[in-house]
């Protein structure tokens, strides 16, 4: 449960090795509370847990795989709640970034769509059900500005983020009056291990700034936030461009990092 000042005391990070997700969790639990890192790479989770542990902040780990059946996510949420009480915030930071050229066959596309879309959508549904039942809590879903306008060369990633973005927002609508909510976060290019060495587009940011943006959004009633905030009007303008003009702009910067290319968790 949240403390007397409304601050979360238990945060579950689905995608526990995500740098963006860890920064958000660190921001939400600066001194005390329980952070649960859930992911596949147990060695990486253990290293992250050691780094994030504080004197009064407990960090534990659980196994989570976005490719697993839906029942596994339901069970994970049940285990987390049984061990640590109600979940105040669940951060969903799952995704892989692959250029279309890397998706050489249908099986590669299938795995990418499972990781970026089906697995996260099932996690959104399972988490919303859990938060509705407990009568409070927030699900933070890491989307991307790529959800607003899909680029050539990132078709599977952009389509997956678009569908996840819509689904999460609609689930959020369904939670009205339940005490629970969904916050969709649309980052642009974020400096992480994944984007190291790539050219930086305008409005590039870092994980701390994304975390700060999320922290501010959680104090209000916003259903969607951009990181950085300037990307809101920028993406609105890009969405209004005719397709032929957008493609020309996209082609002109081909080979550079797109606005949304660093947004994978």
Backbone torsions as a table, in degrees:
resi	resn	phi	psi	omega
1	UNK	NA	152.6	176.3
2	UNK	-68.4	154.9	-179.5
3	UNK	-80.1	-175.2	-176.4
4	UNK	-63.9	-17.3	177.8
5	UNK	-98.4	7.4	178.7
6	UNK	81.4	11.0	-179.1
7	UNK	-85.4	139.8	-180.0
8	UNK	-65.5	147.0	178.0
9	UNK	-114.9	-17.4	178.4
10	UNK	-134.2	121.8	-180.0
11	UNK	-124.8	129.2	175.7
12	UNK	-108.9	125.3	178.7
13	UNK	-107.6	108.4	174.5
14	UNK	-86.8	111.4	-168.4
15	UNK	103.1	54.4	-167.4
16	UNK	-64.2	-16.0	179.1
17	UNK	-95.1	-0.1	179.2
18	UNK	-65.2	126.5	178.2
19	UNK	-65.2	-39.6	178.5
20	UNK	-66.5	-45.9	179.7
21	UNK	-60.8	-42.2	178.4
22	UNK	-63.6	-40.0	179.1
23	UNK	-63.9	-39.0	177.7
24	UNK	-64.9	-46.7	179.8
25	UNK	-61.7	-41.3	179.3
26	UNK	-62.4	-37.6	178.6
27	UNK	-68.2	-39.2	-176.1
28	UNK	-76.5	-26.7	179.5
29	UNK	-123.2	69.0	-173.5
30	UNK	-66.5	-28.1	-174.8
31	UNK	-132.2	-44.2	-173.7
32	UNK	-129.2	168.6	175.1
33	UNK	115.6	-171.3	-178.8
34	UNK	-124.3	126.3	176.7
35	UNK	-113.2	126.6	179.7
36	UNK	-111.5	116.4	178.8
37	UNK	-97.5	119.5	-177.9
38	UNK	-118.6	123.7	-179.0
39	UNK	-169.2	-173.8	-176.1
40	UNK	-90.6	-40.1	-173.6
41	UNK	-84.4	96.0	-174.4
42	UNK	-65.4	-34.3	178.8
43	UNK	-66.5	-43.6	178.7
44	UNK	-66.4	-37.5	177.5
45	UNK	-63.9	-40.8	179.8
46	UNK	-63.6	-41.2	178.4
47	UNK	-64.6	-42.1	179.4
48	UNK	-65.3	-40.4	179.3
49	UNK	-61.4	-42.6	178.7
50	UNK	-62.4	-41.5	-178.0
51	UNK	-70.0	-33.1	-173.9
52	UNK	-92.4	-11.0	-179.3
53	UNK	-68.2	137.7	176.1
54	UNK	-124.9	173.0	-177.9
55	UNK	-56.1	-41.2	-178.1
56	UNK	-115.9	13.9	176.6
57	UNK	-118.6	115.8	179.2
58	UNK	-88.4	137.0	176.7
59	UNK	-125.1	124.0	178.6
60	UNK	-124.1	169.2	-178.4
61	UNK	-129.3	151.1	175.0
62	UNK	-140.1	157.1	177.5
63	UNK	-83.6	132.0	175.8
64	UNK	-144.6	134.1	179.5
65	UNK	-135.6	118.3	-178.9
66	UNK	-63.6	-18.3	179.6
67	UNK	-87.0	-6.8	-177.9
68	UNK	-76.3	160.9	176.9
69	UNK	-59.4	158.1	-176.9
70	UNK	-57.0	-35.9	-177.7
71	UNK	-60.2	-29.0	-179.8
72	UNK	-66.6	-37.8	178.1
73	UNK	-69.7	-40.5	176.6
74	UNK	-59.3	-44.8	179.3
75	UNK	-64.2	-40.5	179.0
76	UNK	-59.3	-46.6	179.6
77	UNK	-62.2	-39.3	179.3
78	UNK	-65.2	-41.7	178.8
79	UNK	-65.0	-44.7	179.8
80	UNK	-59.9	-43.9	-179.8
81	UNK	-69.1	-37.7	180.0
82	UNK	-65.1	-36.3	-177.6
83	UNK	-82.7	-33.4	-168.9
84	UNK	-125.8	3.2	179.6
85	UNK	86.9	-169.6	-177.8
86	UNK	-56.2	146.0	179.3
87	UNK	-93.3	112.4	-178.7
88	UNK	-74.4	-43.8	179.0
89	UNK	-137.8	133.3	171.6
90	UNK	-117.1	122.9	179.3
91	UNK	-104.6	121.2	178.7
92	UNK	-101.2	106.4	-175.3
93	UNK	-127.4	65.2	-175.3
94	UNK	-118.9	133.8	176.5
95	UNK	165.5	155.5	174.8
96	UNK	-128.8	146.7	-179.5
97	UNK	-110.6	118.4	179.4
98	UNK	-137.5	130.4	173.9
99	UNK	-64.8	148.3	-178.4
100	UNK	-56.2	-30.7	179.7
101	UNK	-62.8	-25.2	-179.8
102	UNK	-81.2	-13.4	-179.5
103	UNK	-95.7	76.9	-168.3
104	UNK	-74.8	-23.6	-178.5
105	UNK	-141.9	174.5	-175.7
106	UNK	-62.7	-35.9	-179.3
107	UNK	-65.0	-35.2	177.5
108	UNK	-67.3	-41.0	177.0
109	UNK	-63.8	-41.6	179.9
110	UNK	-58.6	-46.5	-179.0
111	UNK	-65.3	-40.8	179.2
112	UNK	-63.2	-40.8	-179.7
113	UNK	-70.8	-34.7	174.7
114	UNK	-62.2	-44.4	-176.1
115	UNK	-71.6	-41.2	-174.5
116	UNK	-89.5	-21.6	-173.9
117	UNK	-126.1	-65.2	-172.2
118	UNK	-62.4	-49.4	179.4
119	UNK	-59.3	-50.7	177.6
120	UNK	-61.6	-38.1	178.5
121	UNK	-62.7	-42.7	177.2
122	UNK	-63.1	-37.3	177.6
123	UNK	-66.6	-38.5	177.0
124	UNK	-60.7	-47.3	-178.0
125	UNK	-63.7	-47.8	-178.4
126	UNK	-63.3	-40.9	-178.8
127	UNK	-68.9	-42.3	178.3
128	UNK	-60.1	-40.3	178.0
129	UNK	-62.6	-43.3	179.1
130	UNK	-64.3	-46.1	-177.7
131	UNK	-68.1	-37.3	176.5
132	UNK	-61.4	-43.1	-178.2
133	UNK	-64.6	-37.2	-179.0
134	UNK	-84.0	-12.4	172.8
135	UNK	84.8	9.8	177.7
136	UNK	-167.9	170.5	176.8
137	UNK	119.2	158.3	-178.8
138	UNK	-127.6	134.3	172.2
139	UNK	-103.2	120.3	177.2
140	UNK	-101.7	118.6	-177.1
141	UNK	-110.2	120.0	176.4
142	UNK	-80.9	108.1	175.1
143	UNK	-98.6	-137.2	-179.2
144	UNK	-170.4	155.2	171.9
145	UNK	-65.2	-19.1	176.0
146	UNK	-62.1	-20.0	177.4
147	UNK	-68.9	-20.7	-175.6
148	UNK	-84.9	-31.7	176.3
149	UNK	-157.3	113.8	-175.0
150	UNK	-76.2	137.0	-179.5
151	UNK	-95.5	149.9	168.7
152	UNK	-61.5	139.1	-179.4
153	UNK	92.7	-14.8	177.1
154	UNK	-131.9	39.6	-172.8
155	UNK	-62.0	-52.8	-176.7
156	UNK	-61.8	-44.3	179.9
157	UNK	-63.0	-47.8	-177.7
158	UNK	-64.8	-42.3	179.1
159	UNK	-64.6	-42.2	179.0
160	UNK	-61.8	-45.1	179.8
161	UNK	-66.6	-36.1	177.5
162	UNK	-61.5	-48.3	-178.7
163	UNK	-65.8	-42.2	178.8
164	UNK	-62.8	-42.6	-179.9
165	UNK	-58.1	-49.4	180.0
166	UNK	-62.8	-46.5	-177.2
167	UNK	-61.3	-45.9	-179.0
168	UNK	-62.8	-40.7	179.4
169	UNK	-66.6	-37.7	178.8
170	UNK	-69.6	-38.7	174.5
171	UNK	-62.1	-39.9	176.6
172	UNK	-59.3	-41.1	177.4
173	UNK	-60.1	-39.1	-177.3
174	UNK	-69.5	-16.8	-178.4
175	UNK	-88.5	-4.3	-178.6
176	UNK	-56.4	131.7	-179.6
177	UNK	87.2	-5.2	-177.6
178	UNK	-91.9	-14.9	-174.0
179	UNK	94.7	-13.2	178.3
180	UNK	-103.5	162.4	-180.0
181	UNK	-151.9	166.4	175.3
182	UNK	-123.9	134.8	173.6
183	UNK	-118.4	119.2	177.2
184	UNK	-95.3	127.8	-178.1
185	UNK	-111.3	126.9	179.9
186	UNK	-114.9	89.1	177.0
187	UNK	-78.6	159.6	168.3
188	UNK	-96.1	-139.7	177.3
189	UNK	-71.8	121.0	-179.3
190	UNK	-116.5	133.1	-179.0
191	UNK	-73.8	105.3	178.6
192	UNK	-139.0	-179.5	175.5
193	UNK	-57.1	-36.3	-176.8
194	UNK	-64.5	-32.9	-175.9
195	UNK	-102.5	4.0	-179.1
196	UNK	-58.5	130.2	177.7
197	UNK	88.7	-10.0	178.4
198	UNK	-83.4	148.4	175.2
199	UNK	-61.7	141.8	-178.4
200	UNK	-93.5	128.4	175.3
201	UNK	-80.7	175.1	173.5
202	UNK	-59.1	149.5	175.1
203	UNK	69.8	21.0	174.4
204	UNK	-62.3	149.9	-176.7
205	UNK	-142.7	-177.5	178.7
206	UNK	-123.1	174.0	-172.7
207	UNK	-66.4	-32.4	-179.7
208	UNK	-66.7	-38.5	178.3
209	UNK	-68.8	-36.7	175.1
210	UNK	-63.4	-44.3	179.6
211	UNK	-61.5	-41.0	179.0
212	UNK	-64.0	-39.7	179.2
213	UNK	-63.5	-43.2	178.5
214	UNK	-64.4	-43.4	179.4
215	UNK	-58.0	-42.4	178.4
216	UNK	-67.2	-40.9	-178.7
217	UNK	-64.1	-33.6	-178.6
218	UNK	-69.8	-19.1	178.1
219	UNK	-81.0	-12.1	178.7
220	UNK	-111.6	-154.2	-176.8
221	UNK	-116.7	12.5	-177.0
222	UNK	-60.8	142.0	175.1
223	UNK	-95.4	-19.8	-178.3
224	UNK	-140.2	140.6	172.8
225	UNK	-140.8	148.4	177.2
226	UNK	-105.3	151.1	177.5
227	UNK	-136.7	110.1	-0.7
228	UNK	-75.2	168.5	-174.3
229	UNK	-61.2	-30.9	-177.2
230	UNK	-60.0	-22.4	-179.4
231	UNK	-67.7	-19.5	177.0
232	UNK	-57.8	-62.1	178.5
233	UNK	-65.7	-32.2	179.1
234	UNK	-62.3	-47.8	-178.5
235	UNK	-70.0	-31.9	175.1
236	UNK	-61.5	-43.3	179.0
237	UNK	-65.0	-41.9	-179.6
238	UNK	-65.3	-34.9	179.3
239	UNK	-66.2	-26.8	-177.9
240	UNK	-82.7	-13.0	-179.5
241	UNK	-69.2	140.9	172.4
242	UNK	-59.1	149.4	-175.9
243	UNK	-55.8	-40.5	-177.3
244	UNK	-65.3	-37.4	179.2
245	UNK	-69.6	-42.6	179.5
246	UNK	-61.5	-41.8	-179.8
247	UNK	-63.9	-37.3	178.5
248	UNK	-65.3	-42.3	177.2
249	UNK	-63.7	-41.6	179.4
250	UNK	-63.0	-43.8	180.0
251	UNK	-65.1	-33.4	-178.3
252	UNK	-66.2	-28.6	179.8
253	UNK	-107.6	13.8	179.6
254	UNK	-54.9	134.2	-176.1
255	UNK	98.6	-16.6	175.1
256	UNK	-93.6	170.9	176.3
257	UNK	-77.9	128.6	177.6
258	UNK	-72.9	164.1	179.9
259	UNK	-54.0	-38.3	-176.0
260	UNK	-99.5	4.4	-170.7
261	UNK	-72.5	-19.9	179.0
262	UNK	-99.4	13.5	-172.7
263	UNK	-88.1	-5.7	177.3
264	UNK	-67.0	148.8	-174.4
265	UNK	-87.2	NA	NA
